[in-house]
């Protein structure tokens, strides 16, 4: 059919990548990568092996191997750093295969309005505007600073400043009277 994409056929023969029976990837590239590193470190024993030597043995980039040790390797029991960019196997038995990550409950997309209102922050659209305007009207012409408004509302000063530069600029009764200081002149 014209206009419909079909995936290319799987290559077979001497150029095809090896399957699991021939030593190919079983649980994905990361798992075989970890298994190969641990195998070489365990073979080196307590004497240790450098990241440079590991990268050369595996035919991989030095930074990739070093990053694995920095992020993942530090959590492997029996693996210990014995020098600068040098690691040794001090465990008594070979490390077990890494456990699959535990399923976690999905995080809610947004925080409920009740939780934000409990902290003193505005929860609904327009409540921030009402709160800022009431503070400005209460202070009158002497004005109030962005940090003071943020402290009274329990918000970040940066967010209040952004409110003034976006929403607040369309309100003609608000006048900027100094750096990060506004007054109600209406």
C-alpha positions in Angstrom: 0.0 0.0 0.0 1.2 3.4 -0.7 1.5 5.9 2.2 1.6 3.3 5.0 4.9 2.8 6.8 6.0 -0.7 7.6 9.0 -1.6 9.7 12.0 -3.1 7.9 12.3 -6.8 8.1 14.6 -8.2 10.8 18.0 -9.0 9.5 19.1 -12.6 9.6 22.4 -14.1 8.9 26.0 -13.3 9.8 25.5 -9.5 10.1 22.5 -9.8 12.5 22.9 -8.9 16.1 23.2 -12.0 18.4 20.1 -13.1 20.3 20.0 -14.2 24.0 21.3 -17.7 23.2 24.5 -16.2 21.6 25.2 -13.8 24.4 23.2 -10.8 23.3 21.0 -8.5 25.3 18.6 -10.2 27.6 17.2 -7.5 30.0 18.2 -4.5 28.0 21.5 -2.7 27.5 21.8 -1.3 31.0 21.5 -4.7 32.6 24.1 -6.3 30.5 26.3 -3.2 30.9 26.1 -3.6 34.7 26.7 -7.3 34.6 29.8 -6.9 32.5 31.2 -4.2 34.8 30.6 -6.3 37.9 32.1 -9.4 36.3 35.3 -7.5 35.6 35.5 -5.9 39.1 34.8 -9.3 40.8 37.6 -10.9 38.7 40.0 -8.1 39.9 39.0 -8.9 43.5 40.3 -6.9 46.4 43.2 -5.5 44.3 40.7 -3.4 42.4 40.5 -2.1 38.8 40.5 1.4 37.5 37.7 2.9 35.5 40.2 3.5 32.6 41.0 -0.2 32.5 37.3 -1.1 32.7 36.5 1.2 29.8 39.3 -0.2 27.7 38.2 -3.8 28.5 34.6 -3.1 27.6 35.3 -0.8 24.7 33.2 2.0 26.2 33.6 5.7 26.8 35.5 6.4 30.1 32.8 8.9 31.2 30.0 6.4 30.7 31.7 3.9 33.0 32.7 6.5 35.6 29.1 7.8 35.6 27.8 4.3 36.2 30.0 4.0 39.3 29.0 7.5 40.5 25.3 6.9 40.2 24.5 3.2 40.3 27.6 1.5 41.5 27.5 3.2 44.9 24.4 1.3 45.7 25.8 -2.2 44.8 26.7 -4.1 48.0 30.2 -5.5 47.9 31.5 -2.8 45.5 33.9 -0.3 47.2 35.9 2.6 46.0 39.6 2.0 46.9 41.3 4.8 45.1 40.8 7.6 42.7 38.6 6.2 39.9 39.5 2.7 41.2 37.0 0.1 42.5 37.3 -3.3 44.1 35.1 -6.2 45.0 35.1 -6.7 48.8 31.9 -8.8 49.0 32.1 -12.4 49.9 29.7 -13.6 47.1 29.0 -12.4 43.6 26.3 -9.7 43.5 22.8 -10.8 42.7 21.1 -9.6 39.6 19.6 -6.2 40.3 16.0 -6.2 41.4 13.5 -4.6 39.1 12.3 -1.2 40.3 9.3 -1.3 42.6 6.1 0.0 41.2 5.3 3.4 42.7 1.9 5.1 42.9 1.5 7.8 40.3 1.9 11.3 41.5 -1.1 13.5 41.3 -1.0 16.0 38.4 -1.7 19.0 40.6 -1.9 19.8 44.2 -5.5 19.9 45.6 -6.8 23.4 46.2 -7.4 22.6 49.9 -3.7 21.9 50.6 -2.6 25.2 49.1 -5.3 27.1 51.0 -4.2 25.6 54.3 -0.8 27.1 53.9 -2.2 30.6 53.4 -1.5 30.7 49.7 -4.3 31.5 47.2 -5.8 28.4 45.8 -8.2 29.6 43.1 -7.7 31.7 40.0 -8.1 35.4 41.0 -7.5 35.0 44.7 -3.9 36.2 44.4 -5.2 39.3 42.6 -7.7 40.0 45.4 -5.2 39.4 48.1 -2.5 41.7 46.5 -5.0 44.4 45.8 -6.4 44.4 49.4 -2.8 44.7 50.7 -2.1 47.6 48.3 -5.3 49.4 49.3 -4.6 48.9 53.0 -1.1 50.5 52.7 -2.3 53.3 50.4 0.2 55.8 48.9 3.2 54.9 51.0 3.2 51.5 49.3 4.4 48.0 50.1 7.4 46.0 49.0 7.2 42.7 47.0 9.0 40.8 49.9 6.4 42.1 52.4 3.5 41.0 50.2 5.1 37.6 49.7 5.7 37.2 53.4 2.1 38.1 54.3 0.6 35.8 51.6 3.0 32.9 52.2 4.3 33.1 48.6 7.7 33.4 47.0 8.8 37.0 46.3 9.7 36.0 42.7 6.1 34.9 42.0 4.7 38.1 43.4 7.1 40.2 41.3 6.1 38.2 38.2 2.5 38.9 39.1 3.2 42.7 39.1 5.0 42.5 35.8 2.3 40.5 34.1 -1.2 40.9 35.7 -0.5 43.9 37.8 0.7 46.1 35.0 -2.8 46.1 33.5 -4.3 47.6 36.6 -4.0 51.4 36.2 -4.4 52.2 40.0 -1.2 50.3 40.8 1.9 52.5 40.5 5.5 51.4 41.0 7.1 53.8 43.4 10.5 52.1 43.9 12.5 49.0 43.2 10.1 46.2 43.9 7.8 48.5 45.7 4.2 49.3 44.6 1.4 51.6 45.8 -2.3 52.0 45.3 -3.0 55.4 43.8 -6.6 54.9 42.8 
